[in-house]
């Protein structure tokens, strides 16, 4: 019988502490998106978030970094998957969305496309 590990336990096993997880997350997010915010401000905000949310953000950030390289490319691929690649204002709007929401839209669009085919 397999018992699902709590987010706190996963954080401690994989990263050692919440602070180290936040440091990793800040570096991953810094490479995939441009931000006007100071890293210390972002770090302070992330330290207030739950371990579950931080683990999800790290997972999404890592996938986006590996598959797409940046949020802008993810937005363009999402627009293609939705069939709106030529609609420039729509692509611009997608680029303004958060990374998590944008990635969820991409996954949903690709699943719908695969189902229809």
Residue, then its C-alpha position, 0 to 999 in steps of 0.5 A: x500500500x502506497x501512502x502519498x507524501x505530504x507537500x511538506x515531506x516532499x519539500x524536505x526530501x527533495x530540497x531540504x527546506x522551503x527556503x532552498x525550494x524558493x531559491x530554486x523556484x526563483x532561479x527557474x522563473x527568472x530564466x523563463x520570464x522577464x519580471x520588473x520585480x526585485x528578486x527579494x520581493x518575489x522571494x518574500x512573496x513565495x516564502x508566504x505561499x504553501x509548499x503545495x503551490x511552490x512544488x506545482x510552480x516548480x514543476x510547471x516552471x521546469x516543464x516550460x523551461x525544458x519544452x519551450x524555453x520561455x513564456x513567450x514561446x509557450x504563449x505562441x504554441x498555445x495560440x497555435x494549439x487553439x488555432x489563433x496563431x495569426x491573431x496578434x492581440x490574442x497572442x499578446x494577451x496570452x503573454x500577459x497571463x501567468x505561467x501556470x494558467x498559460x500552461x494549463x491552457x496549452x495542455x487543455x488545448x492539446x488534449x482537445x486537439x488529440x481527442x478530435x483527431 
